[in-house]
């Protein structure tokens, strides 16, 4: 004797009822397996994963040039003679405009500065055309230069701020996203009274 099978919709209902029975009802407490929760917690010291021991690599103690990657030698280094504009500020730890151009005496803040290699004198790039390139001599010491290879640009220090110089914005515009325009078209916002949004 075989028992008749329940219709499909009744079987589906009983599966849904079982799933609903597993969920806690409003105000009912859920039973939690604390050991299982501890396994997933990265705060617990006993369950914190640790790295496999690895062999230490020998540390390279040789100073290398950041540009070429070659070993730095003392004879490759160039002495730089910065002219101090404000000695009090330098003694207090430095600040913006501590050093100045050796020729124009303008403080070097964020202008491009160059180094005259044979003498170590630092001047602003704006001074080069009038004082250095004309007779290819150092404007401070008068020493003859071989050519443009004796002039090095000094790399400016980077900052985390956008407003690190005197640049100001001259025009502004409204930014719109495609998603925002699509929302107004799809009816999430009323179309009437919103000029320019649709």
Legacy VTK file of the C-alpha trace (Angstrom):
# vtk DataFile Version 3.0
C-alpha trace
ASCII
DATASET POLYDATA
POINTS 198 float
0.000 0.000 0.000
1.488 3.264 -1.113
0.671 6.565 0.433
-0.454 9.275 -1.929
2.129 12.079 -2.339
1.227 15.588 -1.271
0.670 18.068 -4.060
3.618 20.268 -5.030
2.214 23.495 -3.615
1.756 21.853 -0.190
5.376 20.622 -0.223
6.540 24.132 -1.103
4.472 25.561 1.728
5.936 23.120 4.255
9.520 24.038 3.165
8.688 27.724 3.600
7.183 27.021 7.027
10.369 25.202 8.128
12.522 28.156 7.020
10.240 30.560 8.880
10.413 28.388 12.001
14.251 28.725 12.042
14.091 32.544 12.065
13.578 34.099 15.494
10.263 35.823 16.052
9.972 39.363 17.345
11.137 39.467 20.983
12.554 35.918 20.817
16.231 35.381 21.679
18.512 33.703 19.193
20.733 30.837 20.356
24.345 31.565 19.358
27.217 29.128 19.280
29.955 31.236 20.930
32.782 28.895 19.901
31.790 29.265 16.264
31.613 33.053 16.609
35.064 33.169 18.240
36.590 31.339 15.263
35.523 34.176 12.961
36.583 36.997 15.315
39.920 38.588 14.490
39.959 40.326 17.905
40.363 37.116 19.869
44.081 36.412 20.427
43.614 32.632 20.321
42.103 32.707 16.828
44.306 35.376 15.259
45.982 33.937 12.171
49.750 34.081 12.216
52.148 34.118 9.296
54.344 31.159 8.571
57.969 31.695 9.592
59.972 33.024 6.660
63.679 33.340 6.097
64.976 36.890 6.562
66.630 38.474 3.549
69.877 40.378 3.902
69.271 44.137 4.044
71.104 46.249 1.479
73.115 48.882 3.396
74.489 50.678 0.320
73.116 54.154 -0.404
71.791 54.288 -3.968
70.841 57.125 -6.281
67.027 57.401 -6.414
67.137 58.200 -10.150
69.681 55.742 -11.583
69.728 53.099 -8.842
73.549 53.058 -8.923
75.737 53.135 -5.808
76.298 56.681 -4.524
79.884 57.816 -4.025
81.008 60.860 -2.053
82.694 62.330 -5.143
79.310 62.274 -6.962
77.665 64.511 -4.335
77.472 68.255 -5.025
77.708 70.769 -2.174
74.792 73.213 -2.219
75.107 76.752 -0.844
71.654 78.053 0.051
71.503 81.751 0.916
69.487 82.333 4.086
66.833 85.048 3.863
65.596 84.931 7.461
68.067 83.674 10.090
65.492 83.850 12.916
63.126 81.584 10.991
65.969 79.148 10.227
66.936 78.992 13.923
63.276 78.360 14.807
63.134 75.246 12.606
62.571 76.756 9.181
59.512 77.706 7.240
58.286 79.015 3.932
60.759 81.473 2.362
63.746 80.740 4.635
66.128 80.552 1.679
66.445 83.111 -1.105
67.900 83.466 -4.600
71.610 84.377 -4.493
71.137 87.065 -7.185
67.662 88.616 -6.813
67.340 87.947 -3.038
63.694 86.892 -3.614
62.596 84.169 -1.155
62.303 80.705 -2.701
58.824 79.454 -1.829
57.369 77.442 -4.724
59.215 78.912 -7.694
61.543 76.677 -9.701
65.119 76.982 -8.391
68.295 75.785 -10.122
71.742 74.827 -8.892
74.899 75.992 -10.642
76.916 72.790 -10.349
80.565 73.988 -10.243
79.930 76.655 -7.567
76.938 75.213 -5.637
75.031 78.511 -5.866
71.211 78.329 -5.930
69.301 80.874 -8.056
65.738 81.170 -9.322
65.075 79.896 -12.845
63.765 83.335 -13.833
67.282 84.776 -13.220
69.040 82.314 -15.565
68.193 84.057 -18.862
69.432 87.509 -17.827
72.418 86.637 -15.622
73.780 83.184 -16.445
73.031 82.190 -20.081
74.252 85.523 -21.476
78.002 84.949 -20.734
77.851 81.402 -19.198
79.385 82.493 -15.894
78.224 82.093 -12.291
76.676 85.459 -11.335
78.037 85.238 -7.755
81.578 83.874 -8.163
82.224 84.684 -11.846
83.410 81.096 -12.533
83.108 79.981 -16.198
80.550 77.248 -16.927
81.025 74.455 -19.499
77.451 74.610 -20.752
73.831 73.926 -19.854
74.866 70.582 -18.302
76.344 72.598 -15.388
72.839 73.809 -14.453
70.606 71.393 -12.499
66.934 71.894 -11.682
66.203 71.407 -7.995
63.223 69.130 -7.392
60.403 70.884 -5.554
59.068 69.255 -2.417
55.584 67.777 -2.775
52.744 68.725 -0.459
49.485 67.049 0.434
47.581 70.267 -0.162
46.157 71.540 -3.420
46.596 75.190 -2.423
50.387 75.221 -2.030
50.974 78.244 -4.256
49.220 81.416 -5.370
47.035 79.747 -8.037
43.346 80.613 -7.840
40.401 79.222 -9.794
38.935 81.575 -12.372
35.856 79.604 -13.485
33.427 77.311 -11.748
30.921 74.808 -13.144
28.216 72.542 -11.784
29.000 68.826 -11.921
26.131 66.451 -12.720
26.206 62.690 -12.689
24.543 60.389 -15.204
22.990 58.417 -12.330
21.415 61.582 -10.921
19.982 62.520 -14.313
18.614 58.990 -14.769
16.878 59.200 -11.376
14.994 62.320 -12.377
13.976 60.720 -15.669
12.755 57.500 -14.017
10.275 59.270 -11.772
11.970 59.202 -8.349
11.722 62.989 -8.293
8.724 64.935 -9.610
9.394 66.375 -13.047
7.142 69.402 -12.606
8.914 72.408 -11.158
12.497 71.095 -11.678
13.793 73.156 -14.562
16.999 71.826 -16.108
16.887 68.399 -14.425
15.099 66.575 -17.247
LINES 1 199
198 0 1 2 3 4 5 6 7 8 9 10 11 12 13 14 15 16 17 18 19 20 21 22 23 24 25 26 27 28 29 30 31 32 33 34 35 36 37 38 39 40 41 42 43 44 45 46 47 48 49 50 51 52 53 54 55 56 57 58 59 60 61 62 63 64 65 66 67 68 69 70 71 72 73 74 75 76 77 78 79 80 81 82 83 84 85 86 87 88 89 90 91 92 93 94 95 96 97 98 99 100 101 102 103 104 105 106 107 108 109 110 111 112 113 114 115 116 117 118 119 120 121 122 123 124 125 126 127 128 129 130 131 132 133 134 135 136 137 138 139 140 141 142 143 144 145 146 147 148 149 150 151 152 153 154 155 156 157 158 159 160 161 162 163 164 165 166 167 168 169 170 171 172 173 174 175 176 177 178 179 180 181 182 183 184 185 186 187 188 189 190 191 192 193 194 195 196 197
